[in-house]
Amino acid sequence: MNTIKYIYWQDENMWLGYLEEYPDYWAQGETMEELQEHLKDILKELTSGDIPCIRRVAELELA
């Protein structure tokens, strides 16, 4: 099973979040399950190759 990290929080009656690797692309849901489904949809779109100029987060190894 593949996994990907995401950041989430609750704001009043909504759950908000984004994929750690793609912090510019947020999703929301009325339940945690709905938020997770929307995040999966975003991941599919971002990794499809159809969207140009996607900003990502990476780590740089220093000596």
PDB file of N, CA, C and O in Angstrom, chain B, residues numbered from 101:
ATOM      1  N   MET B 101       0.845  -1.178   0.000  1.00  0.00           N
ATOM      2  CA  MET B 101       0.000   0.000   0.000  1.00  0.00           C
ATOM      3  C   MET B 101       0.890   1.241   0.000  1.00  0.00           C
ATOM      4  O   MET B 101       1.791   1.355   0.831  1.00  0.00           O
ATOM      5  N   ASN B 102       0.650   2.158  -0.911  1.00  0.00           N
ATOM      6  CA  ASN B 102       1.373   3.415  -0.959  1.00  0.00           C
ATOM      7  C   ASN B 102       0.721   4.413  -0.017  1.00  0.00           C
ATOM      8  O   ASN B 102      -0.493   4.390   0.190  1.00  0.00           O
ATOM      9  N   THR B 103       1.536   5.285   0.547  1.00  0.00           N
ATOM     10  CA  THR B 103       1.008   6.337   1.413  1.00  0.00           C
ATOM     11  C   THR B 103       1.621   7.667   1.016  1.00  0.00           C
ATOM     12  O   THR B 103       2.682   7.713   0.392  1.00  0.00           O
ATOM     13  N   ILE B 104       0.950   8.742   1.379  1.00  0.00           N
ATOM     14  CA  ILE B 104       1.453  10.089   1.178  1.00  0.00           C
ATOM     15  C   ILE B 104       1.010  10.907   2.383  1.00  0.00           C
ATOM     16  O   ILE B 104      -0.111  10.749   2.865  1.00  0.00           O
ATOM     17  N   LYS B 105       1.879  11.774   2.867  1.00  0.00           N
ATOM     18  CA  LYS B 105       1.560  12.582   4.037  1.00  0.00           C
ATOM     19  C   LYS B 105       0.696  13.769   3.651  1.00  0.00           C
ATOM     20  O   LYS B 105       0.850  14.349   2.576  1.00  0.00           O
ATOM     21  N   TYR B 106      -0.223  14.122   4.556  1.00  0.00           N
ATOM     22  CA  TYR B 106      -1.029  15.313   4.354  1.00  0.00           C
ATOM     23  C   TYR B 106      -1.199  16.049   5.672  1.00  0.00           C
ATOM     24  O   TYR B 106      -1.109  15.459   6.748  1.00  0.00           O
ATOM     25  N   ILE B 107      -1.444  17.341   5.568  1.00  0.00           N
ATOM     26  CA  ILE B 107      -1.662  18.205   6.710  1.00  0.00           C
ATOM     27  C   ILE B 107      -3.163  18.503   6.747  1.00  0.00           C
ATOM     28  O   ILE B 107      -3.763  18.777   5.708  1.00  0.00           O
ATOM     29  N   TYR B 108      -3.771  18.451   7.932  1.00  0.00           N
ATOM     30  CA  TYR B 108      -5.208  18.713   8.015  1.00  0.00           C
ATOM     31  C   TYR B 108      -5.554  19.410   9.326  1.00  0.00           C
ATOM     32  O   TYR B 108      -4.801  19.355  10.299  1.00  0.00           O
ATOM     33  N   TRP B 109      -6.699  20.059   9.325  1.00  0.00           N
ATOM     34  CA  TRP B 109      -7.218  20.708  10.503  1.00  0.00           C
ATOM     35  C   TRP B 109      -8.726  20.909  10.339  1.00  0.00           C
ATOM     36  O   TRP B 109      -9.260  20.850   9.232  1.00  0.00           O
ATOM     37  N   GLN B 110      -9.390  21.145  11.459  1.00  0.00           N
ATOM     38  CA  GLN B 110     -10.821  21.394  11.421  1.00  0.00           C
ATOM     39  C   GLN B 110     -11.073  22.874  11.669  1.00  0.00           C
ATOM     40  O   GLN B 110     -10.521  23.458  12.601  1.00  0.00           O
ATOM     41  N   ASP B 111     -11.901  23.471  10.839  1.00  0.00           N
ATOM     42  CA  ASP B 111     -12.297  24.870  10.977  1.00  0.00           C
ATOM     43  C   ASP B 111     -13.817  24.901  11.007  1.00  0.00           C
ATOM     44  O   ASP B 111     -14.478  24.752   9.979  1.00  0.00           O
ATOM     45  N   GLU B 112     -14.349  25.093  12.186  1.00  0.00           N
ATOM     46  CA  GLU B 112     -15.786  25.025  12.425  1.00  0.00           C
ATOM     47  C   GLU B 112     -16.308  23.660  11.971  1.00  0.00           C
ATOM     48  O   GLU B 112     -15.919  22.646  12.550  1.00  0.00           O
ATOM     49  N   ASN B 113     -17.179  23.599  10.952  1.00  0.00           N
ATOM     50  CA  ASN B 113     -17.775  22.325  10.539  1.00  0.00           C
ATOM     51  C   ASN B 113     -17.073  21.675   9.357  1.00  0.00           C
ATOM     52  O   ASN B 113     -17.559  20.672   8.834  1.00  0.00           O
ATOM     53  N   MET B 114     -15.939  22.222   8.923  1.00  0.00           N
ATOM     54  CA  MET B 114     -15.250  21.691   7.740  1.00  0.00           C
ATOM     55  C   MET B 114     -13.863  21.182   8.116  1.00  0.00           C
ATOM     56  O   MET B 114     -13.210  21.703   9.020  1.00  0.00           O
ATOM     57  N   TRP B 115     -13.432  20.146   7.394  1.00  0.00           N
ATOM     58  CA  TRP B 115     -12.068  19.651   7.480  1.00  0.00           C
ATOM     59  C   TRP B 115     -11.309  20.183   6.275  1.00  0.00           C
ATOM     60  O   TRP B 115     -11.778  20.064   5.143  1.00  0.00           O
ATOM     61  N   LEU B 116     -10.145  20.765   6.507  1.00  0.00           N
ATOM     62  CA  LEU B 116      -9.313  21.338   5.457  1.00  0.00           C
ATOM     63  C   LEU B 116      -7.972  20.631   5.457  1.00  0.00           C
ATOM     64  O   LEU B 116      -7.517  20.148   6.494  1.00  0.00           O
ATOM     65  N   GLY B 117      -7.337  20.569   4.295  1.00  0.00           N
ATOM     66  CA  GLY B 117      -6.031  19.945   4.258  1.00  0.00           C
ATOM     67  C   GLY B 117      -5.370  20.062   2.905  1.00  0.00           C
ATOM     68  O   GLY B 117      -5.971  20.495   1.922  1.00  0.00           O
ATOM     69  N   TYR B 118      -4.101  19.657   2.889  1.00  0.00           N
ATOM     70  CA  TYR B 118      -3.331  19.633   1.651  1.00  0.00           C
ATOM     71  C   TYR B 118      -2.287  18.540   1.746  1.00  0.00           C
ATOM     72  O   TYR B 118      -1.922  18.107   2.839  1.00  0.00           O
ATOM     73  N   LEU B 119      -1.815  18.102   0.604  1.00  0.00           N
ATOM     74  CA  LEU B 119      -0.768  17.090   0.547  1.00  0.00           C
ATOM     75  C   LEU B 119       0.558  17.760   0.886  1.00  0.00           C
ATOM     76  O   LEU B 119       0.858  18.832   0.361  1.00  0.00           O
ATOM     77  N   GLU B 120       1.348  17.148   1.747  1.00  0.00           N
ATOM     78  CA  GLU B 120       2.603  17.741   2.202  1.00  0.00           C
ATOM     79  C   GLU B 120       3.515  18.120   1.027  1.00  0.00           C
ATOM     80  O   GLU B 120       4.172  19.160   1.063  1.00  0.00           O
ATOM     81  N   GLU B 121       3.553  17.299   0.013  1.00  0.00           N
ATOM     82  CA  GLU B 121       4.419  17.533  -1.140  1.00  0.00           C
ATOM     83  C   GLU B 121       3.889  18.633  -2.062  1.00  0.00           C
ATOM     84  O   GLU B 121       4.649  19.202  -2.845  1.00  0.00           O
ATOM     85  N   TYR B 122       2.601  18.934  -1.976  1.00  0.00           N
ATOM     86  CA  TYR B 122       1.958  19.932  -2.840  1.00  0.00           C
ATOM     87  C   TYR B 122       1.175  20.935  -1.984  1.00  0.00           C
ATOM     88  O   TYR B 122      -0.055  20.918  -2.018  1.00  0.00           O
ATOM     89  N   PRO B 123       1.833  21.794  -1.232  1.00  0.00           N
ATOM     90  CA  PRO B 123       1.134  22.659  -0.281  1.00  0.00           C
ATOM     91  C   PRO B 123       0.266  23.746  -0.912  1.00  0.00           C
ATOM     92  O   PRO B 123      -0.521  24.376  -0.205  1.00  0.00           O
ATOM     93  N   ASP B 124       0.382  23.985  -2.204  1.00  0.00           N
ATOM     94  CA  ASP B 124      -0.427  25.022  -2.861  1.00  0.00           C
ATOM     95  C   ASP B 124      -1.836  24.552  -3.200  1.00  0.00           C
ATOM     96  O   ASP B 124      -2.673  25.368  -3.588  1.00  0.00           O
ATOM     97  N   TYR B 125      -2.121  23.262  -3.065  1.00  0.00           N
ATOM     98  CA  TYR B 125      -3.385  22.692  -3.531  1.00  0.00           C
ATOM     99  C   TYR B 125      -4.175  22.147  -2.347  1.00  0.00           C
ATOM    100  O   TYR B 125      -3.902  21.051  -1.858  1.00  0.00           O
ATOM    101  N   TRP B 126      -5.148  22.916  -1.896  1.00  0.00           N
ATOM    102  CA  TRP B 126      -5.935  22.573  -0.721  1.00  0.00           C
ATOM    103  C   TRP B 126      -7.233  21.881  -1.109  1.00  0.00           C
ATOM    104  O   TRP B 126      -7.727  22.014  -2.228  1.00  0.00           O
ATOM    105  N   ALA B 127      -7.771  21.134  -0.140  1.00  0.00           N
ATOM    106  CA  ALA B 127      -9.071  20.487  -0.306  1.00  0.00           C
ATOM    107  C   ALA B 127      -9.853  20.673   0.989  1.00  0.00           C
ATOM    108  O   ALA B 127      -9.303  21.063   2.019  1.00  0.00           O
ATOM    109  N   GLN B 128     -11.140  20.385   0.913  1.00  0.00           N
ATOM    110  CA  GLN B 128     -11.977  20.444   2.105  1.00  0.00           C
ATOM    111  C   GLN B 128     -13.047  19.374   2.042  1.00  0.00           C
ATOM    112  O   GLN B 128     -13.347  18.839   0.975  1.00  0.00           O
ATOM    113  N   GLY B 129     -13.618  19.070   3.188  1.00  0.00           N
ATOM    114  CA  GLY B 129     -14.701  18.101   3.252  1.00  0.00           C
ATOM    115  C   GLY B 129     -15.491  18.289   4.526  1.00  0.00           C
ATOM    116  O   GLY B 129     -14.988  18.833   5.509  1.00  0.00           O
ATOM    117  N   GLU B 130     -16.723  17.839   4.503  1.00  0.00           N
ATOM    118  CA  GLU B 130     -17.557  17.922   5.702  1.00  0.00           C
ATOM    119  C   GLU B 130     -17.167  16.854   6.716  1.00  0.00           C
ATOM    120  O   GLU B 130     -17.462  16.991   7.903  1.00  0.00           O
ATOM    121  N   THR B 131     -16.505  15.788   6.259  1.00  0.00           N
ATOM    122  CA  THR B 131     -16.005  14.734   7.142  1.00  0.00           C
ATOM    123  C   THR B 131     -14.538  14.473   6.787  1.00  0.00           C
ATOM    124  O   THR B 131     -14.059  14.879   5.727  1.00  0.00           O
ATOM    125  N   MET B 132     -13.854  13.805   7.674  1.00  0.00           N
ATOM    126  CA  MET B 132     -12.455  13.449   7.409  1.00  0.00           C
ATOM    127  C   MET B 132     -12.365  12.534   6.196  1.00  0.00           C
ATOM    128  O   MET B 132     -11.438  12.663   5.395  1.00  0.00           O
ATOM    129  N   GLU B 133     -13.307  11.616   6.047  1.00  0.00           N
ATOM    130  CA  GLU B 133     -13.314  10.695   4.915  1.00  0.00           C
ATOM    131  C   GLU B 133     -13.490  11.445   3.595  1.00  0.00           C
ATOM    132  O   GLU B 133     -12.838  11.126   2.601  1.00  0.00           O
ATOM    133  N   GLU B 134     -14.373  12.443   3.592  1.00  0.00           N
ATOM    134  CA  GLU B 134     -14.594  13.244   2.393  1.00  0.00           C
ATOM    135  C   GLU B 134     -13.333  14.043   2.049  1.00  0.00           C
ATOM    136  O   GLU B 134     -12.962  14.141   0.879  1.00  0.00           O
ATOM    137  N   LEU B 135     -12.682  14.604   3.048  1.00  0.00           N
ATOM    138  CA  LEU B 135     -11.419  15.318   2.826  1.00  0.00           C
ATOM    139  C   LEU B 135     -10.394  14.390   2.205  1.00  0.00           C
ATOM    140  O   LEU B 135      -9.725  14.767   1.243  1.00  0.00           O
ATOM    141  N   GLN B 136     -10.257  13.189   2.734  1.00  0.00           N
ATOM    142  CA  GLN B 136      -9.284  12.236   2.201  1.00  0.00           C
ATOM    143  C   GLN B 136      -9.584  11.872   0.754  1.00  0.00           C
ATOM    144  O   GLN B 136      -8.661  11.749  -0.051  1.00  0.00           O
ATOM    145  N   GLU B 137     -10.834  11.700   0.412  1.00  0.00           N
ATOM    146  CA  GLU B 137     -11.201  11.405  -0.980  1.00  0.00           C
ATOM    147  C   GLU B 137     -10.846  12.564  -1.898  1.00  0.00           C
ATOM    148  O   GLU B 137     -10.353  12.352  -3.006  1.00  0.00           O
ATOM    149  N   HIS B 138     -11.094  13.788  -1.447  1.00  0.00           N
ATOM    150  CA  HIS B 138     -10.760  14.958  -2.260  1.00  0.00           C
ATOM    151  C   HIS B 138      -9.249  15.089  -2.432  1.00  0.00           C
ATOM    152  O   HIS B 138      -8.777  15.477  -3.500  1.00  0.00           O
ATOM    153  N   LEU B 139      -8.491  14.767  -1.388  1.00  0.00           N
ATOM    154  CA  LEU B 139      -7.030  14.802  -1.497  1.00  0.00           C
ATOM    155  C   LEU B 139      -6.533  13.746  -2.493  1.00  0.00           C
ATOM    156  O   LEU B 139      -5.587  13.999  -3.239  1.00  0.00           O
ATOM    157  N   LYS B 140      -7.155  12.585  -2.508  1.00  0.00           N
ATOM    158  CA  LYS B 140      -6.792  11.553  -3.485  1.00  0.00           C
ATOM    159  C   LYS B 140      -7.080  12.033  -4.909  1.00  0.00           C
ATOM    160  O   LYS B 140      -6.296  11.783  -5.825  1.00  0.00           O
ATOM    161  N   ASP B 141      -8.207  12.721  -5.089  1.00  0.00           N
ATOM    162  CA  ASP B 141      -8.546  13.272  -6.403  1.00  0.00           C
ATOM    163  C   ASP B 141      -7.514  14.305  -6.841  1.00  0.00           C
ATOM    164  O   ASP B 141      -7.094  14.315  -7.998  1.00  0.00           O
ATOM    165  N   ILE B 142      -7.105  15.173  -5.916  1.00  0.00           N
ATOM    166  CA  ILE B 142      -6.090  16.174  -6.233  1.00  0.00           C
ATOM    167  C   ILE B 142      -4.790  15.499  -6.632  1.00  0.00           C
ATOM    168  O   ILE B 142      -4.147  15.919  -7.595  1.00  0.00           O
ATOM    169  N   LEU B 143      -4.391  14.458  -5.908  1.00  0.00           N
ATOM    170  CA  LEU B 143      -3.154  13.752  -6.228  1.00  0.00           C
ATOM    171  C   LEU B 143      -3.203  13.157  -7.630  1.00  0.00           C
ATOM    172  O   LEU B 143      -2.224  13.230  -8.372  1.00  0.00           O
ATOM    173  N   LYS B 144      -4.326  12.574  -7.990  1.00  0.00           N
ATOM    174  CA  LYS B 144      -4.472  12.012  -9.340  1.00  0.00           C
ATOM    175  C   LYS B 144      -4.290  13.088 -10.397  1.00  0.00           C
ATOM    176  O   LYS B 144      -3.606  12.869 -11.397  1.00  0.00           O
ATOM    177  N   GLU B 145      -4.898  14.254 -10.182  1.00  0.00           N
ATOM    178  CA  GLU B 145      -4.779  15.346 -11.142  1.00  0.00           C
ATOM    179  C   GLU B 145      -3.342  15.866 -11.216  1.00  0.00           C
ATOM    180  O   GLU B 145      -2.819  16.104 -12.305  1.00  0.00           O
ATOM    181  N   LEU B 146      -2.707  16.040 -10.054  1.00  0.00           N
ATOM    182  CA  LEU B 146      -1.360  16.596 -10.025  1.00  0.00           C
ATOM    183  C   LEU B 146      -0.324  15.662 -10.627  1.00  0.00           C
ATOM    184  O   LEU B 146       0.685  16.125 -11.158  1.00  0.00           O
ATOM    185  N   THR B 147      -0.550  14.372 -10.557  1.00  0.00           N
ATOM    186  CA  THR B 147       0.420  13.407 -11.081  1.00  0.00           C
ATOM    187  C   THR B 147       0.070  12.927 -12.486  1.00  0.00           C
ATOM    188  O   THR B 147       0.764  12.073 -13.037  1.00  0.00           O
ATOM    189  N   SER B 148      -0.992  13.464 -13.065  1.00  0.00           N
ATOM    190  CA  SER B 148      -1.422  13.023 -14.398  1.00  0.00           C
ATOM    191  C   SER B 148      -0.541  13.577 -15.513  1.00  0.00           C
ATOM    192  O   SER B 148      -0.503  13.017 -16.608  1.00  0.00           O
ATOM    193  N   GLY B 149       0.164  14.671 -15.243  1.00  0.00           N
ATOM    194  CA  GLY B 149       0.969  15.298 -16.276  1.00  0.00           C
ATOM    195  C   GLY B 149       0.190  16.312 -17.095  1.00  0.00           C
ATOM    196  O   GLY B 149       0.757  16.938 -17.991  1.00  0.00           O
ATOM    197  N   ASP B 150      -1.089  16.490 -16.811  1.00  0.00           N
ATOM    198  CA  ASP B 150      -1.929  17.417 -17.564  1.00  0.00           C
ATOM    199  C   ASP B 150      -1.857  18.854 -17.054  1.00  0.00           C
ATOM    200  O   ASP B 150      -2.248  19.778 -17.767  1.00  0.00           O
ATOM    201  N   ILE B 151      -1.365  19.056 -15.834  1.00  0.00           N
ATOM    202  CA  ILE B 151      -1.312  20.387 -15.244  1.00  0.00           C
ATOM    203  C   ILE B 151       0.130  20.892 -15.304  1.00  0.00           C
ATOM    204  O   ILE B 151       1.023  20.258 -14.742  1.00  0.00           O
ATOM    205  N   PRO B 152       0.375  22.027 -15.977  1.00  0.00           N
ATOM    206  CA  PRO B 152       1.735  22.551 -16.068  1.00  0.00           C
ATOM    207  C   PRO B 152       2.125  23.360 -14.821  1.00  0.00           C
ATOM    208  O   PRO B 152       1.266  23.842 -14.084  1.00  0.00           O
ATOM    209  N   CYS B 153       3.408  23.492 -14.610  1.00  0.00           N
ATOM    210  CA  CYS B 153       3.975  24.401 -13.594  1.00  0.00           C
ATOM    211  C   CYS B 153       3.506  24.103 -12.171  1.00  0.00           C
ATOM    212  O   CYS B 153       3.154  25.024 -11.435  1.00  0.00           O
ATOM    213  N   ILE B 154       3.497  22.862 -11.786  1.00  0.00           N
ATOM    214  CA  ILE B 154       3.085  22.477 -10.432  1.00  0.00           C
ATOM    215  C   ILE B 154       4.251  22.713  -9.482  1.00  0.00           C
ATOM    216  O   ILE B 154       5.360  22.234  -9.717  1.00  0.00           O
ATOM    217  N   ARG B 155       3.996  23.448  -8.414  1.00  0.00           N
ATOM    218  CA  ARG B 155       5.035  23.683  -7.406  1.00  0.00           C
ATOM    219  C   ARG B 155       4.983  22.549  -6.386  1.00  0.00           C
ATOM    220  O   ARG B 155       3.908  22.101  -5.987  1.00  0.00           O
ATOM    221  N   ARG B 156       6.172  22.091  -5.970  1.00  0.00           N
ATOM    222  CA  ARG B 156       6.281  20.980  -5.029  1.00  0.00           C
ATOM    223  C   ARG B 156       7.251  21.327  -3.924  1.00  0.00           C
ATOM    224  O   ARG B 156       7.978  22.317  -4.013  1.00  0.00           O
ATOM    225  N   VAL B 157       7.266  20.518  -2.884  1.00  0.00           N
ATOM    226  CA  VAL B 157       8.216  20.621  -1.796  1.00  0.00           C
ATOM    227  C   VAL B 157       9.197  19.471  -1.921  1.00  0.00           C
ATOM    228  O   VAL B 157       8.802  18.340  -2.204  1.00  0.00           O
ATOM    229  N   ALA B 158      10.481  19.757  -1.711  1.00  0.00           N
ATOM    230  CA  ALA B 158      11.516  18.721  -1.770  1.00  0.00           C
ATOM    231  C   ALA B 158      12.528  18.994  -0.666  1.00  0.00           C
ATOM    232  O   ALA B 158      12.501  20.047  -0.029  1.00  0.00           O
ATOM    233  N   GLU B 159      13.408  18.045  -0.452  1.00  0.00           N
ATOM    234  CA  GLU B 159      14.488  18.212   0.526  1.00  0.00           C
ATOM    235  C   GLU B 159      15.804  18.289  -0.217  1.00  0.00           C
ATOM    236  O   GLU B 159      16.024  17.593  -1.208  1.00  0.00           O
ATOM    237  N   LEU B 160      16.675  19.149   0.283  1.00  0.00           N
ATOM    238  CA  LEU B 160      17.997  19.318  -0.294  1.00  0.00           C
ATOM    239  C   LEU B 160      19.011  18.785   0.702  1.00  0.00           C
ATOM    240  O   LEU B 160      19.049  19.232   1.848  1.00  0.00           O
ATOM    241  N   GLU B 161      19.826  17.839   0.280  1.00  0.00           N
ATOM    242  CA  GLU B 161      20.827  17.254   1.159  1.00  0.00           C
ATOM    243  C   GLU B 161      22.050  18.164   1.201  1.00  0.00           C
ATOM    244  O   GLU B 161      22.602  18.530   0.163  1.00  0.00           O
ATOM    245  N   LEU B 162      22.466  18.524   2.414  1.00  0.00           N
ATOM    246  CA  LEU B 162      23.620  19.398   2.598  1.00  0.00           C
ATOM    247  C   LEU B 162      24.792  18.607   3.140  1.00  0.00           C
ATOM    248  O   LEU B 162      24.614  17.659   3.904  1.00  0.00           O
ATOM    249  N   ALA B 163      25.973  18.996   2.747  1.00  0.00           N
ATOM    250  CA  ALA B 163      27.185  18.301   3.204  1.00  0.00           C
ATOM    251  C   ALA B 163      27.557  18.724   4.601  1.00  0.00           C
ATOM    252  O   ALA B 163      28.549  18.243   5.149  1.00  0.00           O
TER     253      ALA B 163
END
